[in-house]
């Protein structure tokens, strides 16, 4: 990929912004979504989304939804992101072409970079008889629920307590712990995400206390989400308490 193909805010022109911001999936894509189960892992930072997703994807019954992005690959703890594994890394021109051709399910601009999910990712899951899955934010789930409410299944992962959450976040930053400004940002995000998840009826909540049990519960919900409501209600109360505890530290 040549220099200059990645998109940042100061290079964003009005035509590109309008194309992305006004994007709507095609009727064919909406129908595909309605016919294909898609399983989303959501949660505040430090809840364990990546770990649970990795475990689920060891099961051949799941297929990872790989997003497209116009940002360059990053190094994560010295490991370079890989094209077609972590993301599909594409040029701005290619992302805009895909948007104009209605090849995305959803596409958006985040901090000056285009991110999108192609309909082909879902089609391949349908063709292989697998459950499409990925981690996503609450806004992304809302978009899928708007167009395919029955086939979009969302799990919200929770740390078991505020103290455990703080320990997990701090562990990411080594001996110095999490910086105060970063903790403040994460706290505000956690409040927003939890308040949103608790305000809508479609999330299944899992308290991520023991990884094997969390993965097993997620697997059960992915296949039998309609029978999980009684368990959800008990964990929802714990989610409300966690939200209150996090807000008390603002």
N, C-alpha and C positions, 0 to 999 in steps of 0.2 A: 504494500500500500504506500503510495507516494506521500511526500510531505504536503501538509496543507489540506488534507481531506477531512480532518476531524473538525467538528463543529463546536464553537464556543460562542458565548453570548454576543461578544463584540463583532462577530462575523455573521450574525443571524440577520437575514434580510426579511422584509415584510412578507414576501411571497412564501418563503419557507415557513415562517411562523403561522401564517394563515392556513397553509396546507395541513400542518400538524394540528393546530389548535381546533380546526373545524372538522377533523377527521371523524368519519362514521364508517363502521364496517359494512360490507355489502350484505344484502339479504341472504346470499349463499353462505357467507361466513357465520351469520347469526344462526342459520339453520344447522350448520355443522356444530356449533357450540351447544345448541340445544339437544343434539343427539349424542354428545360425547361427554362422559364424566371427567371433570377436572377437579383436582384436589389441591387446595391451597393451604400452605402453612404460613400463619401470620403470628406476630407477637412483638413485644417490646424488645429492644436490644438486650442481649444477654439471656433471652428466654430459651435459646437452643434450637432455633429454626434450622440453621445449616446442618447441625449434627443429626437432627431427626430426619431431615431430607436425605442426607447421605445414607443413613441406615435404611430408609424406605427404598431408595433406589438400588440397593443390593438385591431387592426382590425383583425378578424379571416381570412381574405384573405391573410395574410402574415405569413410566417414561418421563424423563426430565424435559420440561419446557425450557428451551434455551432462547433467551431474548437476544434481540439485535441492539447494537449500540454504535454510536458514532465516536465514542471516546476511544483513546488508545488503550491497549492492554496495560494492566498494572502488575506490579510485583506485590504479592501478599506473603509477608514474612520470608522474602527471598525466593518465592516460587512464582514464576511468571504465569499470568493468565493465558489460556490456550484458546485459539479460535476454534469454534465448533464444539467446545467443551464447556468453557465458562460463559462465553458469549459468542454470538456471531458478530465479529467486528467488521463494520461496513463503512464506506465513505458516505459523506453527506448526500452526494448525488444519488447513490444507490438507495439510501433511506427515503429520500424524496420520491424517487421513481416508484419504490414499493408502495408508498402512501398513495400516490396518484393512481396506481394500478389496483388499489384496494386489496393489497396482499396482507395487511396487518389486521389483527383482531383489535388491538388498541395500540396507540402510539402517542408519546407525549414528549415534551421538552422538560428536562430536569437539570437545573443549574447550567443551562446553556448547551446541554447534550441531548441528542435524540435517543430515546429508548422505545422499543416496540416489540410486540410479540406477533409472529407471523401465523397466519391461518394454517400454513403447512405443518407447523409443529403439532397442532391439534389433530390435523388430518392424519399424520403419521401414527399418532397414538390410537386413533380410531381404527386405522387399517390393521394395526398390530394387535388390537384387542386389549390394549393396556390402559391404565389410568394415567392421564397426563397430570403431572404434579410439579410444583415449584414453590418457593417462598416469595411473598409479595406483601405490599403494604395495604393498609385498610382502604385507601382510595382505589387501588387496583381491583380489589375484591368487589367494591361497590360497582365498578364499571362492568365487571362480568355478571354480577347479580342483576344488573339492570337489563341485560339482553338475554341472559340464560339462567334464570333463577333456580330452576329445578336441577340442572346438571352441574352447577357450580357448588362445590362443597368446601367449606372453610373451617379450619381449626385455628383457634387462638391459643398459643402456648404461653404459659405463665411461669415465672419463677415462684417457688413455694413461699417466699417471704421477701420483705424489703431488704433485710440484712443479707440474705442469700443473693439477691439481685445485685446489691452493691459489691459483694465479694466477687461475683462473676465479672462484672464490669471492670473492677480494679485489676483483676488477674490479667486482663488484656494489655495492661500498660506496664507490667513488670513491677519492680520493687517500689517505684515511686507512687504507684496507684493511679487512679484516674484523676486528671487535672480538674480543678474546681469548675472552670468554664465548660469543660466537656461534660461533666456531671450535670451541670445546670441545663445544658442543651438536651442531654439524654432524658433528664427528668421531665422537661416540658413535652418532649416527644412522647414519652410513656404515658403521660396524663392524657394527651390528645388521643392517642391510639386506644387506650383502655376506655375512655369515655365514649369514643365512637363505637367500639365493639360492643359495649354494654347497652348502647342505645338502639341497636338493631336486633332483629330476632333470629338471624341466620347463623350466628357463630356457635360452634361447639368448642367449649373451653377444656383445656387439659392443663393440670398443674404438673409441671415437669420436675418431679422430685427424683425419680429413678428412671434412667434412660430406657432400659429394656421394657419397662411397663409403659412408659410414654409412647414408645414406638408401637407396641402392641395395641394400645388404645387408639392411636392414630390409624393404624391398619384396620381396626374394627370399624371405626367411623367411616373410613373411605369406602367400605363395602356395605355397611349397614347403618348409614347415618340417620335414617328415619326412626330407628328404635332407640336412639341414644338420649332422649330428652330428659329422663329422670336424673341420670348422672350429670348431665349438663347443668341442671338447676342447682345442684349442690356445689359444683365448682364455680358457677357464676357468683354465688355468695362469697366465695373466697376471692374471686376477682374483684368484687366490690370492696372487700376489706383491703386488698393490696393497693387498689387505687387510692383509698383513703390514707393509707400509710405513706404512699409516695407523695401525695399532695401535702401531707403534714410536714414534709421536708423542703417544700418550696421556699 
